[in-house]
Structures are given as structure tokens and as C-alpha cells.
Amino acid sequence: MKWRFSKSRYDIALIVPCFNVAPYLPACLESIETQRGFDRTQVLLVDDGSEDGTPGLLADFARRHPNARVLTQRNAGPGAARNYAMTEVDAPYLAFADGDDVLREDGLHSMLTCARESKADMVIADFVNVPERPYGRWKQHFGEGDRLITDISEYPEIIFSGSVWNKLYSARFVRRAKLQFADGRLFEDAWFSIPAMLAAKSIYLLDKPVYNYQKRTDRTSIMDSLRTNPANYFDHLELNLHLLRLGDRHPGEVKRMLQRYAAFTYRGFLRKLQRGPSGLDLPALLPSLTEHYRLLPDDVLHEFAEAPGDAELQEAAKNGTLGTLLEARTN
């Protein structure tokens, strides 16, 4: 990657993958150009093969702002788009946004200030769901002020903050840790952000919302189809297996954090398998599912067996009889 760290005219690179987000993109772009220090922000806008008005909006923004560039690719997903943009980074820090969301006032500047002053490898900030809706388990680590984390195991729920757009990364750190997004898979954020948390020598926790995570009114986002898209069942399983294998390099509490992440994040998929989405190839899924659950200790599974039937499903998945159980339940 052709990153320069000391002689760049930019303080931060902001990467924005965009695919068919024309109704939402103007608000996103306005939130970017009104950021404090915008003129020293390298804005890398990636058109991921859009077929609506997105390319025109991006081109107009780049014409008006010399610090912005539009990169184009055939539709390959946000992971590939971010990886492509990272090859063009010319700044000591990088951050991410999605074209259908909004940066809050001074969000980038606040994270950059924290990163510079603390010398942390990455900053994790708070964000706001718009409209208001339940937050993830990570939220409990916010509300008590800023802090510098040097032992991630002391903040075990932060592992559930898998998004990348409420974070800032040192470019040197990203290069040193060889961080990349999953290419061609969903849940690509967590492929990048969770290994980053594990590799970071220090993380600055910024107790301030820097980002508005907008829920699309047309319900066309990836998260709106979380358990109705058959590919998600495979992609999230592959993510969890990757993280569990990574956990073998981090014994003790860090390994347990990853086991808890896997148990909790796949629980909803496991519950839906009896009436899974049309087109889900359950026989193809089951071998990896068994591998996944055999890597999870019983006490971790017990922690997340909160609804009737959870324990039975987990046990069947672990001993390889889940297909038989689901067939019996159906009949």
C-alpha cells in the first residue's frame, strides 16, 4: 500500500464505499464537508458499481472539493471497496463512513485529537442509532468518560463493537497488523475491526457519539435482511470460525471474549434454522456449524441459552445431530 505518514498534506483519510445510496448520499456528503479540518481530510469515495444517481453525486462532490477523489469498481461489496481505497491512503490516520449514514459534528476531529494525544493505535467512539433502537452489548462501556485501554480483556463487551465507522485507526498500525476487509463476504466490518482490537497495543475509548447510524426507510440495508438472506448464515459462520481460530493465538480471557462473541452472534441464526430462509442449503451448512459449536465451551454456551430451546439447539449443533433435531421438530 502506498501510504505516506510524515509528508502528507492530509491529517486523516476518510473512506466511503457507496452502492445505490442516492437518496441518502447528499446528507452523508454534507456531514463530511462540514467536518472541522475538512480541507486536511483525504476523502476517498468508492462507487461500488452503482446503478442509480450515486455516481453523479460523487462526481459533483469531487469536482467541488480538490481533497476528494472518486474510485470506481464493478460491484464487489463494501469490503472490496474499502480494501481498494486503502491502497490510495495518503494520511497518517484513516476512518470509514457508509454512504447512507451521517458523521456527527466534529466527529473526525474529536477522534483525531484523541489519537494524537494518546498515541493509541485506534480510537473507538460512541455512536447513535437513528431512529433510536436497541444497542449492542458494547454500549455498556460508554457513559463513564474517556479512557485508555491497554488490556482489552478488562472491557470484554467491547468486542461486540464490530462496525468500523465509529473508529479511527493509525495507518502505521493498520499496515503493521496487515489488516484487510473480507472480500466478497458480508459482515466484512468485523473481519477488520475485531482483529484490530486484538492487535492494538492501546485503544482510546472516546465517550462521545461521532456517527449517526441511519436506518433506511425502505428497509434495503444489509442489516434489514440479516436472517432472511441465506448467504448471511454462511458468511457469519465463516467470520466466527476465523475469529475462533484467531483466538488460539490469544489464550486466556481474550480467547474467551471471542468464544462469547461467536456464541452470542450466531444464536439468532441458530434459532431461525427450523424455518430458515428459502434457498438456504442446510446440509451444506451443518458441517461448519458443528465445527463452530465444538469450539465453544459449555459454560459459554450456557451463558447465551436464554430462550426455551436454546440449550437443545446448541447441544445438537455441537454433537452433530442438529439436522435430525430440526427434521423431528418439523414433523
N, C-alpha and C positions, 0 to 999 in steps of 0.2 A: 504494500500500500504506500502511495506516495504522500505520506503525511509529513508536514514540516511543523516544528514545535516552537522555535525561538524567533524566527524572522517573519512569520506570517503577519499580515495586516489585520487578521481576524483574531478575536478572542475565543470564539466558540463557533462550531459548525452545527447547524440545525438541519436534520434530515427529515423530509416529509414525503412518505410514499402516498400516492394518490391513485385510486381506481374508481371511476364513475362516482365522484363525490361533488359534482357541480352544484347541487342545491345547498351544500354545507360549506363549500370551499371559500366563498367570499368572507365569511365570518372568521374562518381559520386564518386566512391570509391577513386580514385586518389586525387580528390579535398578534400576528408576527411582526408586522411593520410598525406597530405602536409599542413594541418592547423597548425598554431602556437599553441603549447600546446597540440598537438595531444596525447602525452603519458599520459596526465592527463584528457583525454576525454573518458568517457564510451560510447562505440559505440554499440547500440542495433539494430541489423539488423533483421527485421522480414520478413521471407519468407511466403507470404500470399497464399500458395498453388500454387506456380508457376509450369508451365509445360514446361518451356524452360530451358536454361542454367543458369538461375538465382541462383538456389540452389548451384551449383558448384562454381560459382564466390563468393558467400557469404562465403561458407565454406573455400575456399582458403584464403580469406581476414582474416577470424578469425584465421586460422592456423598461419598466419604470424604476427598477432597482438594480444598479450595477453589481451589487453584492449577492444577487440571486441568480441561480442557473437552473435550467430545466434539463433533466436527463430523461431519456425515453427508453423503454424496453417493451418487448412483447409481454403480454400478461403472464406473470410468473409468480405473483403473490408478493405480500409485503416483506417477507424475509429476503427474497432475492433482490427486491428493490432497495432495501436498506444495505445489503451487502454491496451492491453496485455503488451506491452513493458513498459508502465508506472508503472506496478506492480513490475518491476525489477530495477527501477531507484535507483541509489546509488550515488547521487550527489546533491549539493545544487541548481543547475540550470539545466534546460532542454531546448532543442531546437529540431527542426524537420527538416528533409530534405526528398525529394522524390527520389527514385532510378533512375529517368530519368532526374534529374536536377544536377546542379553543384554549390557547395559552392565557393564563391569568396575568393581570398587570404585574410587571416586574418579575415574572416567574423565572425567566432565564437569568436575569441579573442577580436575583437572590441566590440561585443555586451556584452561579459562577463565583460570587463573593465568598460563599461558604467553602467552596472547593479551594480557592486560592488561599484563604486564611488558614484552613485546617490542613492543607496538603493531602487531603484524603484522596483515595483512588476513585471514589464515586460518592455522589450525593443521592440520597433517597428523600423525596419530599412528599408531603401530603397532597391529595387531590380531592376534587369534589365531583360527585355524581350529579348530572343534570338530565332530567329531574331527579330529585332526591330518591334514593332507593338503597337497599342494604349494601353494606360494605363488606369486604373480606376480613379475614382474621387479622391481617396485618395492621388494621386500623387501631387496635388496642395499644400499639406502641407510640401513638401520637396523642397529643393533648397535654404533655407534661414538659414541653420545652425542647430546645435543640440539644443534641448530644453527639459525641464522637464515639463510634463503636469500633473497638479493636478486637472483640471476641464476639462473633455473630451468634454463638450458642447462648449468650445471655439475652438474646432477643429472638426466641425461637419462632414466633409467628411472623417475623419479617420475611421469611422465606416464601410466604404466600403472596407477596407483592411481586408478581411475575411480569407486570407491564414494564415497558421501557420509557414511556413518555412522562413519568414523574421522576425521572432520574437524569443525572449528569455524570459523564464519565471522563476521566483523564484519558486522552488519546494515547499517551505512552503506556498507560495501564492496559488499555484495550489491545494494543499491539503486543505487549509483553505476554498477556494472558491468551493471545490468539483467539479472541472471542469472535464468533460468527453467528449469524442467524440461521435457523434451519431453512433450507432451500426447498420449496415445493411442499412444505407441511404447514398445517395450521398450528396455533399455539407457539408460533415462532418466537414471540417475545421471551417466553420462559427459557427457551434454549440459550438465549443470550444473557438475560438478567440474572437468573439463578446461579449459573456458573460464575458470573461476575461477582456476585455477593460472596461466594466461597473463595474466590481467588484474591479478593481485595484485602490488603493489609489493614486498611481502615476505611470506614464508611461514615459519612456525616449524615445524621438524621436531621433534616430540616423540618421543623414543626410549623409548616406554613403551606397552604394549598398553592400550587403553582400551575394547575391544569384543571380544566373542566372536561370531564369525560361525558360526552353528549350521547344520549340515547336517541337513535334515529327514529323519527316519527313513522317512517314507512316500514320499520322492523326488517331491514335488509342487511343489518350488520352481521358479522361472523358470530357474535355472541348471541344474537337472536335465534340462530339456528344451531345452538350449541349441541343439543341432543337429538335434533331431527336430521342432521347430516351424517350419513353413515361413515364418511371419511374421518369425522371427529373421533369416533370410537377407536380407530386405529392410530390416528396421529397423537392423541393424548396418551395412549398406551405406550407408544414408542418414546414419547417425551419422558414419561415416568421411568421406563426401563433405562433410558440413557442417564437419568439423574440417579437412579439407584446404583447403577454401575459406577458412576462418579463418586457416590457415597463411600464406596470401598476404599477410596484414597483418603477419606476423611473419617477416621474411626471416632468412636465416642458420640458426643452429643450432636455433632454436625451430621453424622450419618443418620442418627435418629430423626433429625429435622427433615431430612429428605424422605425417610420412610413415612413420616407423618404426612408430608406433602403428597406422596403417592397415594396413601390410603384415603385421605380426605378428598383429593381432587378427582379420583376415579369412582368414588362412591355413587355419585349421581348417575354415571354411565351404567354401573353395575345394576342399580335399581331399575333402569329402563330397559334392560336386555329382554325381559319377558315380553314386552311389547315394543321392541326396538323399531327404528325407522325402516320403512320399506327400502329394500335393496341392501340391507346390512347382511354381510356374509358371516354369519355366526360361526360356522365350522372353521373358517379361516382365522377368526379372531381368537378362538378358545386356547390354542397352544400358547400364544404370547400372554394371554390373560392368566393362565395357570402359572407361567414363569413369574409374572408380576407379583401375584399374591404369595407365591412361595418365598419371595424375597422379603416379605413383611412379617415381622414378629407378631405373635398372637396378641400381646398386650397392646400393640399399636392398633391392630385391627379392632380390638375390643373398645378402644377409646372412641372409635368412629362408628360403632354399631349402635346407632341411636334410635333407629326406627324398627318397627316389627319386621322381621325377616332379614335384616342386615346381616346378622351373625350367620344365618344359614347360607346366605348367598356367598359370603366371604369364605366360609369353610368349604363349600362346594367348589368355588373357584380355586382354592388352594390345593385341594386334593384331586382336582381334575374331573370332577363329576358334575360340573355346572350345566353342561348340555343336557344331561339326564334329568337334573332337577328342573330345569326350565321346561323341558318337554312334559314332565309329570304335572307341573303346575298348569300348563296349558290345557292338558287333557282332563 
